[in-house]
Amino acid sequence: MHNHTVEYTSDYLVPGVTLPTGPGFHQITLTWNRSHPETEGSFHIDPNACGLDKFGDPTICTKMAVADSDMKLSLLAEKPGHRAYTIEARPHGSTAAYAPLPLRLVTVACQGKDQPQVRLLVVGADQTIERIIELHQAAKA
């Protein structure tokens, strides 16, 4: 069986994203099984604020710990070539119940490309989209 685990990350975000519970973040990385997105995955949020150079690259950053969490995706909606998932999380390694986050993962199939476009939506309490964050496939080590 092929391993279809993918990892996508955001660029450094200014301003950061505030979550209703726990730390907010300036960068996020999500990992899940592309063939079975409903299986458990993970995400890492980086709450560190950084100075930016003339090119927009982070320079000196605060030294807060990056938070690791287990993640569960649930299909919310789909249309041809598009799938939207809700995201639930719990502390990494915990057996606690998953808690919903005000985030959605959206995958968009690309014609003739192996990897889909991926974006993260930040949603408000009324479920309106407040922010769209483009995610990029992380480089493989």
KOLDOGU-8891 format. One record per residue (C-alpha): residue number from 0; residue in three letters; x, y, z. Coordinates in steps of 0.05 Angstrom, whole numbers, plus 5000, padded with zeros to 4 digits. Layout:
<keros>
<kero n="NUM" res="ALA" px="X" py="Y" pz="Z"/>
...
</keros>
This chain:
<keros>
<kero n="0" res="MET" px="5000" py="5000" pz="5000"/>
<kero n="1" res="HIS" px="5027" py="5069" pz="4981"/>
<kero n="2" res="ASN" px="5038" py="5122" pz="5034"/>
<kero n="3" res="HIS" px="4998" py="5182" pz="5012"/>
<kero n="4" res="THR" px="5016" py="5227" pz="5071"/>
<kero n="5" res="VAL" px="5022" py="5299" pz="5050"/>
<kero n="6" res="GLU" px="5047" py="5360" pz="5088"/>
<kero n="7" res="TYR" px="5027" py="5431" pz="5072"/>
<kero n="8" res="THR" px="5050" py="5494" pz="5105"/>
<kero n="9" res="SER" px="5033" py="5568" pz="5103"/>
<kero n="10" res="ASP" px="5080" py="5625" pz="5092"/>
<kero n="11" res="TYR" px="5094" py="5670" pz="5152"/>
<kero n="12" res="LEU" px="5029" py="5707" pz="5165"/>
<kero n="13" res="VAL" px="5023" py="5780" pz="5183"/>
<kero n="14" res="PRO" px="4978" py="5790" pz="5220"/>
<kero n="15" res="GLY" px="4976" py="5724" pz="5256"/>
<kero n="16" res="VAL" px="4912" py="5682" pz="5264"/>
<kero n="17" res="THR" px="4877" py="5684" pz="5331"/>
<kero n="18" res="LEU" px="4842" py="5621" pz="5354"/>
<kero n="19" res="PRO" px="4786" py="5623" pz="5406"/>
<kero n="20" res="THR" px="4824" py="5576" pz="5452"/>
<kero n="21" res="GLY" px="4899" py="5564" pz="5457"/>
<kero n="22" res="PRO" px="4953" py="5604" pz="5423"/>
<kero n="23" res="GLY" px="4944" py="5637" pz="5356"/>
<kero n="24" res="PHE" px="4995" py="5627" pz="5301"/>
<kero n="25" res="HIS" px="5037" py="5661" pz="5249"/>
<kero n="26" res="GLN" px="5052" py="5597" pz="5211"/>
<kero n="27" res="ILE" px="5016" py="5530" pz="5207"/>
<kero n="28" res="THR" px="5035" py="5461" pz="5180"/>
<kero n="29" res="LEU" px="4983" py="5407" pz="5168"/>
<kero n="30" res="THR" px="4997" py="5333" pz="5153"/>
<kero n="31" res="TRP" px="4945" py="5282" pz="5131"/>
<kero n="32" res="ASN" px="4934" py="5221" pz="5088"/>
<kero n="33" res="ARG" px="4913" py="5247" pz="5020"/>
<kero n="34" res="SER" px="4878" py="5181" pz="5002"/>
<kero n="35" res="HIS" px="4841" py="5178" pz="5069"/>
<kero n="36" res="PRO" px="4835" py="5249" pz="5096"/>
<kero n="37" res="GLU" px="4785" py="5227" pz="5149"/>
<kero n="38" res="THR" px="4840" py="5188" pz="5185"/>
<kero n="39" res="GLU" px="4879" py="5223" pz="5239"/>
<kero n="40" res="GLY" px="4932" py="5273" pz="5218"/>
<kero n="41" res="SER" px="4970" py="5327" pz="5254"/>
<kero n="42" res="PHE" px="4983" py="5401" pz="5253"/>
<kero n="43" res="HIS" px="5035" py="5447" pz="5282"/>
<kero n="44" res="ILE" px="5023" py="5519" pz="5298"/>
<kero n="45" res="ASP" px="5079" py="5568" pz="5307"/>
<kero n="46" res="PRO" px="5058" py="5627" pz="5350"/>
<kero n="47" res="ASN" px="5125" py="5664" pz="5345"/>
<kero n="48" res="ALA" px="5125" py="5736" pz="5322"/>
<kero n="49" res="CYS" px="5183" py="5754" pz="5277"/>
<kero n="50" res="GLY" px="5215" py="5816" pz="5248"/>
<kero n="51" res="LEU" px="5215" py="5816" pz="5173"/>
<kero n="52" res="ASP" px="5271" py="5837" pz="5126"/>
<kero n="53" res="LYS" px="5264" py="5879" pz="5062"/>
<kero n="54" res="PHE" px="5242" py="5816" pz="5025"/>
<kero n="55" res="GLY" px="5189" py="5795" pz="5076"/>
<kero n="56" res="ASP" px="5230" py="5738" pz="5103"/>
<kero n="57" res="PRO" px="5227" py="5727" pz="5179"/>
<kero n="58" res="THR" px="5289" py="5749" pz="5217"/>
<kero n="59" res="ILE" px="5292" py="5753" pz="5293"/>
<kero n="60" res="CYS" px="5233" py="5715" pz="5324"/>
<kero n="61" res="THR" px="5206" py="5704" pz="5394"/>
<kero n="62" res="LYS" px="5221" py="5636" pz="5425"/>
<kero n="63" res="MET" px="5153" py="5607" pz="5443"/>
<kero n="64" res="ALA" px="5145" py="5532" pz="5434"/>
<kero n="65" res="VAL" px="5112" py="5507" pz="5371"/>
<kero n="66" res="ALA" px="5047" py="5470" pz="5390"/>
<kero n="67" res="ASP" px="5035" py="5401" pz="5361"/>
<kero n="68" res="SER" px="4964" py="5373" pz="5357"/>
<kero n="69" res="ASP" px="4929" py="5312" pz="5330"/>
<kero n="70" res="MET" px="4879" py="5331" pz="5276"/>
<kero n="71" res="LYS" px="4816" py="5301" pz="5247"/>
<kero n="72" res="LEU" px="4786" py="5323" pz="5181"/>
<kero n="73" res="SER" px="4712" py="5313" pz="5165"/>
<kero n="74" res="LEU" px="4683" py="5325" pz="5096"/>
<kero n="75" res="LEU" px="4638" py="5387" pz="5099"/>
<kero n="76" res="ALA" px="4621" py="5399" pz="5026"/>
<kero n="77" res="GLU" px="4644" py="5381" pz="4956"/>
<kero n="78" res="LYS" px="4634" py="5403" pz="4885"/>
<kero n="79" res="PRO" px="4670" py="5379" pz="4822"/>
<kero n="80" res="GLY" px="4745" py="5384" pz="4837"/>
<kero n="81" res="HIS" px="4735" py="5417" pz="4906"/>
<kero n="82" res="ARG" px="4730" py="5388" pz="4976"/>
<kero n="83" res="ALA" px="4721" py="5426" pz="5041"/>
<kero n="84" res="TYR" px="4737" py="5394" pz="5108"/>
<kero n="85" res="THR" px="4723" py="5417" pz="5179"/>
<kero n="86" res="ILE" px="4783" py="5411" pz="5226"/>
<kero n="87" res="GLU" px="4780" py="5384" pz="5297"/>
<kero n="88" res="ALA" px="4841" py="5379" pz="5342"/>
<kero n="89" res="ARG" px="4866" py="5355" pz="5409"/>
<kero n="90" res="PRO" px="4935" py="5359" pz="5442"/>
<kero n="91" res="HIS" px="4985" py="5312" pz="5410"/>
<kero n="92" res="GLY" px="4981" py="5242" pz="5441"/>
<kero n="93" res="SER" px="4919" py="5258" pz="5482"/>
<kero n="94" res="THR" px="4858" py="5213" pz="5488"/>
<kero n="95" res="ALA" px="4812" py="5272" pz="5500"/>
<kero n="96" res="ALA" px="4755" py="5286" pz="5452"/>
<kero n="97" res="TYR" px="4771" py="5327" pz="5390"/>
<kero n="98" res="ALA" px="4748" py="5400" pz="5392"/>
<kero n="99" res="PRO" px="4726" py="5438" pz="5330"/>
<kero n="100" res="LEU" px="4770" py="5494" pz="5305"/>
<kero n="101" res="PRO" px="4746" py="5556" pz="5266"/>
<kero n="102" res="LEU" px="4786" py="5530" pz="5206"/>
<kero n="103" res="ARG" px="4770" py="5492" pz="5142"/>
<kero n="104" res="LEU" px="4817" py="5456" pz="5096"/>
<kero n="105" res="VAL" px="4800" py="5462" pz="5022"/>
<kero n="106" res="THR" px="4831" py="5420" pz="4967"/>
<kero n="107" res="VAL" px="4824" py="5438" pz="4894"/>
<kero n="108" res="ALA" px="4842" py="5387" pz="4841"/>
<kero n="109" res="CYS" px="4890" py="5413" pz="4788"/>
<kero n="110" res="GLN" px="4885" py="5392" pz="4716"/>
<kero n="111" res="GLY" px="4945" py="5351" pz="4695"/>
<kero n="112" res="LYS" px="4980" py="5360" pz="4762"/>
<kero n="113" res="ASP" px="4992" py="5307" pz="4815"/>
<kero n="114" res="GLN" px="4982" py="5353" pz="4876"/>
<kero n="115" res="PRO" px="4920" py="5394" pz="4889"/>
<kero n="116" res="GLN" px="4919" py="5467" pz="4909"/>
<kero n="117" res="VAL" px="4906" py="5472" pz="4983"/>
<kero n="118" res="ARG" px="4880" py="5530" pz="5024"/>
<kero n="119" res="LEU" px="4861" py="5541" pz="5096"/>
<kero n="120" res="LEU" px="4799" py="5582" pz="5111"/>
<kero n="121" res="VAL" px="4791" py="5619" pz="5177"/>
<kero n="122" res="VAL" px="4716" py="5622" pz="5192"/>
<kero n="123" res="GLY" px="4678" py="5667" pz="5239"/>
<kero n="124" res="ALA" px="4626" py="5646" pz="5291"/>
<kero n="125" res="ASP" px="4572" py="5657" pz="5238"/>
<kero n="126" res="GLN" px="4612" py="5610" pz="5190"/>
<kero n="127" res="THR" px="4631" py="5667" pz="5142"/>
<kero n="128" res="ILE" px="4701" py="5663" pz="5114"/>
<kero n="129" res="GLU" px="4745" py="5716" pz="5147"/>
<kero n="130" res="ARG" px="4812" py="5697" pz="5116"/>
<kero n="131" res="ILE" px="4840" py="5652" pz="5062"/>
<kero n="132" res="ILE" px="4911" py="5624" pz="5072"/>
<kero n="133" res="GLU" px="4945" py="5590" pz="5014"/>
<kero n="134" res="LEU" px="4984" py="5528" pz="5035"/>
<kero n="135" res="HIS" px="5044" py="5500" pz="4998"/>
<kero n="136" res="GLN" px="5069" py="5429" pz="4998"/>
<kero n="137" res="ALA" px="5128" py="5423" pz="5045"/>
<kero n="138" res="ALA" px="5194" py="5402" pz="5015"/>
<kero n="139" res="LYS" px="5210" py="5328" pz="5027"/>
<kero n="140" res="ALA" px="5272" py="5314" pz="5067"/>
</keros>
